[in-house]
Amino acid sequence: MKHADMLSSGNTAVAGSQGRLMVEPVTSGSSARGMRSASRTSVALNNLRGIVILIVLGFHSALAYVGWVKAATVDFDSPPFAWRAFPIIDSHRFFGLDLFCAWQDVYLMSFMFFLSGLFVWPSLQRKKDWPFLRDRVLRLGIPYLFGIAVVIPIAIYPAYAVTSVDPSVSDYWHALWALPFWPNGPLWFLWQLLLLNVIAALVHFFAPGALQALGRWSSAARTRLGLYFLALLAVSALAYVPMALVYTPWSWSNSGLLAVQLCRPLLYAVYFFAGVGVGVEGIDSGLVAADGPLPRRWGFWLAAALAALALWMGLTAVTLNGGASIAVKIAADLAYVLACAAGSFFLIAVSMRFAARRSLVLGSLGADAYALYLLHYGFVVWLQYALLAVPLLALLKAAIVFGLTLLCTWTTASAVRRVPLGAHLIGSTRAPVARFAP
């Protein structure tokens, strides 16, 4: 990703995609108020990307210490392969981490697809369809292949070591190759994001007005936020509930190279194209505008997110014993859709309200978010493995894993950029999210 250390206030506009950004001058007709608003939204979005990567690292750091997961009792190569989600399960647990992880699991990945979709339209306008696709393959496809071939096998070795009598590297590789699937870890996000980018480019090529129409409808979020929210809920329910009923909310594919949580791909597509639609009209005039309706009512969205989370957790608890009726299952799935949307709106609202000023830490994290996502998982799992026998409270262990993971991954990303192959994988320099013109 390319990098510009700080955005100059009011004198640049940036047309961007998730991978690369282009700086363009603001037209002379832009009003002072518009430029100030644009600058605040741009800075807030870059800070939001930093906040999101901190949540991702915190979520993965805490998974070893949640209370509801049973201790591993099966071998690495035996179903149900629970180590895919929980490579290390510590004997020290803390219920507060269950609540934290449950909340993030409800909305975080959908929100990341939304955030990525924001920058598709300006990139399509700048690069056109086939150059856009080539760029997406280079920026998402190649790092994905590198990640599952190098990063993930190194990362999940501790999951094999804790259940093996003789955890030699050679035996581990034999066990890894014998699996009926290839582990993706958190990098499944990259291939699904690439696929959605391909679909967006094809839609733009064969139906040039479709994305613009989506943008015009999405502009209603600024003046009719309630209607937009209800529409998002309705489409999300159609995309998620039938899939969750067929596959259950927990099933993952158990074969092939591409990992997928079977109930969620259509939901992720909804949020991705919701982001595309908001991006068509420009970030300064829609749902994510720093002076829009969301940040003014951030307290309401916090209450809504927590209430929806509690509703989903209560209904889901009833379904876990296997005796729930179809009506209860549908209610739990609808509650998930509500909690996902409310959580996403809250994160936008609180970030636009309180993170609209330049921050050296959040700005740098936002610029490095892609590299941190690609490289962090190995540090998380190995640190959890190293702390297994250490007699510390679960919350303290999770904090240590989080802090050291952030430090080690950030340092590694800086070092990787100095190697030509590394520079191609994560970008020779860092790129902040910034304002683009509609």
N, C-alpha and C positions, 0 to 999 in steps of 0.2 A: 504494500500500500504506500502511495506517495504521501508526503507529509508537509504541512506548513504549520510551524510551531503554534502560532496564534493567529486567529482571524482578525484582520484589521477592521475596526468598527465602522460599518457603513460604507466602505469603499470597494468591497469586492462581493461578487456573487459566485457561487460555486455550483456547477452542474455536476452531479455525482452519481455514482453507483456504489455498491458495497465495496468493490475492489479498488477502483481508481477514481480520482476526482480531477476536475479541470477548473481552474480559476478564470473567471471572466469579469470584466468591469461592469459595474452597475450603470444602467443607463442614466443619462443626466436628468431625465424627467422624474426619477424616483424622489418621492418626498422624504423629508428628514424623518418624519414619523415612521414611514414604511421601512427606511433603512435601519432605524433603531430596532423596530420590531423584528426585522429579518435577522439582525445580529443576535438578538436575544434568543430567538428560536434556534438559530444555528448553533450557538454555544450550548444551549440547553440540550439539543439532540446529541451533540458530541459528549457532553457530560452524561447523558442518559445511556449512551453506549458504554461508557465507563462503569456506570452503576450496574448495568446488566451483566457485564463480565465479572464484576465482584460478586453478584448474586450467583452466577454459574459456579464460580470457584467455591463459594460458601456452601452451596447445595451439595456439590460432590464431596467436599471435605466433611460434611455432616452425615453422609449416608452410612458410614460405618458404625454410627452411634445411635441410630434410631431404635426405639424399643420394640416395634411390632414385628421386626424381621427375626425369624428363627435362626439359631446358630447353624452353620453349615454342617450337614451330616452325610453328604454324598460326595462322591469323587468329582474331580474336575470334568470328566467326560461322561457324566451321568445326568439324565434329565432330572429336574427341569432347568438346569444350568442357571441357577439363581445368581451366580457370580457375575453374570452379564450386567446386572443392575447393582449388585452389592459384592464387589470383588473381595472386600475385607469386611468381616463382621466382628466387631470388638465385643468383649464381655461387658464393658462399661457402656451404659446407655443413659439417655436423658430424654424425657418425654417432650420437653420443649423443642428439641431438634426434630421430633416427629411432626410437630405442628408447623415448624418452619419448612421442612421438606415437602409436606403435603401441600402447603400453599404454593410453593414454587412449581411443584409438579402439575398443578392445576392450570396455570396460565403462562409460565415462563417461555416454553418452547413456542407456543402459538404467538406470543408477543414478539419473539425473535424473528419469526417469519414475517410478521407485520412490519417490523422495523427494517428488515431487508427489502421488502417490497416497496418501501417509500422511495427508493432511489433507482428503481427500474426504468420509469418513464423518462427522466432526463437523460439517462444513459442511452436508452434506445434512440432518443432524438439526436443525440450527439454522434453516436457511432453507427446508427442504423442496424438492421437486423443481423446480418451475417458477421460483421465485425463485433457486434455485441455478443453473439454466441461464441465466437472464438475467444473473446476476452473472458467470458464466464467459464469456459472449459479450462482455460489456463489458470484462472484465479480460484476456482472451486474444485474442478475435476482432478487436476494433478495433485494439489495438496491432499485431497481425499485419499487418492491411491497411495501417496507417500505415507499418510497417517495410518491407514489400516495395514500397510506392509511393514512399517517400522515402529511408529509411536505406540500403537495399540498392543502388538505382541510384547514389547518391553514393559508396557504398563500393567498388563494383566498377569505377568509371571507370578507375583505374590499370591494371586488367587489359586494358582496351581500348587505353589509351595506349601500353603497351609493345609492342604488335604493329601499331600503326597508323602510316602515313606522315604523315597529317594528323589528329592527335587532337583535332579541334575538338569542342565540346560538341554542336553540331547533328548532326555526323556520328555521334557516339556515340549520340545518341537514336535516330537512324534505324537504326543497327545493333542497338540494344537491342530496339526494337519488331519488328525483322525476325526475331528469334530464335524458334525453334519452341516455346519454353517461357518462363516468366517466372522470373528468378532469385529464389530465396528466401534465399540465404546460410544462416546458421545459424538463421534464423527459422522454418524448416520445423518446428522443435520445437513452436512455439506452436499451429499448426493441428492437428497430430497430438495434442497434449495436450488441446486443446479437444474434438476428436472423442471421445477416450477419456472425458472428463468427461461428454459427452452420453450415451455408452453406459452409464456408471455410473449416471447419473440415471434412464435408462430401465429399467435392471435394478431399481433401487430402487423405481420406480413400479409395475412390472408383477409383480415378485417380491420383495416387501419382505424376506423372510427369507433371500434368497440371499446378500447381502453379510454378514449376521450369521453365516451358516453358514461363509462363507469366513473370517470373523474367528475363529470358534471353532477352525477347523482351524489357522489361522495361529498361534494361541497356543501350539501345540506347539513353536514355534521356541525358546522359553525353556527347556524341559525336554528336548526331543528335537531338538537343533539339527542333528545329523547326518541324521536322517530328513527334516527340513524342507529341508536343503540338497540331498539326493538327489532329493526330489520337485520342487524348483525346477529342477534339472538336467534331469529327465525331461520336464517340461512345456516347458521352454525348447527342448530338442532337438526335440520334436515341432513347435514353432512355427517354429524357425529352419532346421533342416537341409533339409527339403524345399524351402523357398523359396530357400535358398542354392544348391541343386543346379539348380533351374530357372533362376534369374536370375543366378547367380554372386554372390559376396559384394561385388561392386564396382559393380553396375549401379544407376543412378538413372533415374527417369522423364525423358523428353526432350520432353514436351509438356505444355501446360496451365499452370494457375496454381499448382498445389500440387506442390511438390517432395517426392519420397519415394524413399528407398533401398529398392529393391524386396524385398530379402531380410529386412528387419528389422521391418516394422510389427507383425507378430504377436508377435515377441520383445518389443518395447516394450510391447505390451498385457499380456503376461505379467508384466513387472516393475511396470507401473502397478497392476495388480490385486493383485499381491503386496503393494505398498505399501498399497493400500486395505484388504486383509485385516489387516495389522499394525495399521493405524490404528483399525480397529473395536474392538479390545481395548484400545487406549490405548498411547501410546508408552512408558509407564513399566513395562509388564509384558510386553513382547514382545521382538522381535528387536533393536530399537534402544535398549533400556533401558541406561542408563549403568552399572547394576550387573548387567547380564545376562552371558551366557556369551561373547559375542563379545569384549568388551574384555579379559577375563581371558586370552584366548589370541590376542592380536593378533599375536604373533610367528609363531605357526603359520599364521595367515591371510596374513601377508606372504610367508612361504615358499611357501605354496600358490599365491598369486597370481603370484609370479615363476616358479615351476615351470610353471604352466599357460600363462603367457605364452610361455615358451621353447618349450614343446611346440607351441603354436599357430604361432609364427613358423617353427619348423623344418618342420612339415608344410605350411604355406602356401607356403614357399619352393619346395617340390617341385612344388606345383600351378601356380606362375606360368609355367612354361615351356610349358604347354599339353599336355604329354604324360602327365599323371598319370592313373592309373586311377580308376574310380569309388570304389573302396574307400579310396584315399588322400584323395580329395576329401571323402568322408563323415567320415573320421578328422579332417581339418583342421577341418571344420565342427563336429564334436563337441568338438574342442579349443577352438574359439572359445567355445562355450557354457560350457565349464568355466572358461576364463579370465575370461569376463564375470561369472560368479557369484562366483568367488574374488576378483576385483578389487573387486566391490561389497561383499562381506563384509569384506574388509580395510579399505576406506575407512570403513565403519561402525565396525569394531573400533578402529582407531587414533584416530578422532575421539572416540569415547565414552571411550577410555582417557586421552587426552592433551589433549582440548579440552573438558573438562567444567567448566571454570572460566570465569568471565566475562572476556572479552577486548575491550577497547575497539575494536581494529582488526577482529578477526574478527566481533564483534557488529555493528559498523557495516556491514561488507561483507555480512553475512548479511541485514541489513535492506534493503540497497540492491541485492541480487542481481538482482532482476527488471529494474530499470532498467539495471544494468550489462550484463546479457545483451542487452537490446533495443538498446542504443546503441553497444556497443563495436566492432562490426565495421569501421565506417568508419575509425576511428582506427588499427586494426591494419593494414589494407591500405594506407592512405595513408602510414603511417610506414615500412612495408616498401618501398614505392615510393620514398620520399625517401632511403632508405639504400642503394638499389641500387648507386650509383656510389661509395659510401664504402668505402675499403679497411680494413675491420675484420674481425676473426674472426667467424664465424657465431654462435658462442655469445654474443659481446658484442652483436652486432646484435639477436639475439633478446631479450636482457635489456633493451636500450634500448627496443625496441618494446613489450615487456611493461610496463616501468615507466611509460613515457609514456602508453600506452593506459590503464592503471589511473588515472593522475592525471587525464588529460583526460576520460575517461568519467565518473569520479566527480564532477568539477567540472561537467561538462555536465548530469548528472542533477540536481544541486542547482539549477542555473540553470533547467532545464526545468520544475521544479516551481513556479517562480514565475510561469509562464505558465498561464492557465486551461486551454488545450488540453493542455499538457504535464502538468498536475496530473491531468487525466482519464485520460491515457494510462498514466502510471506511478505515480499516486497522489500526493495532495497532501502526505502525510507517509509516513514509512517504517514498515514492519511487520516485527517480528522473529517468527521461529518460536518458539512457546512451548508450555507444557504444556496439554493438553486432557484432559478427563475421558472415559473410555470410555463 
